[in-house]
Amino acid sequence: MKSKSKYIILVIVITVVSAWFLLKPNYSYYKTEIIRGKDLQVVIYVQNNFSHFGFSSQNGHKLAYIELQDLNGNTLAKQSSLNRCEVQIEEINPFVENNKLYFTKLSYINLLDYSYYCF
């Protein structure tokens, strides 16, 4: 009886892990925007396994996330893959105000400690 339950648990774990790898979002490089006056650049990654139905192009509705780098390409702020601040690509408009790099109207990266605040 015990060995039967071990096999059932093993099959469940394998199924969950396989489903996670098959269904997790896949992102690729989209573009880089230079933040003038701060020697920073925002690297934008867009979800490329996004599917939609319809006749018109809906590229602006794809999910994206950003990474903050200096101009040499050194990463200053990077989100974890488990806790990612995803926004629609059309919402991204980076600008600096009061030591905060806003990448949407409300979401920003604090330039003092490079932490993300997503709203």
ABEGO torsion letter per residue (X at the ends): XAAAAAAAAAAAAAAAAAAAAAABBBBBBABBBBBBGAGBBBBBBBBAABBBBEABBAAAABBBBBBBBBAAGBBABBBBAABBBBBBAAABBBBBBGGBBBABAABBBBAAAGBBBBX
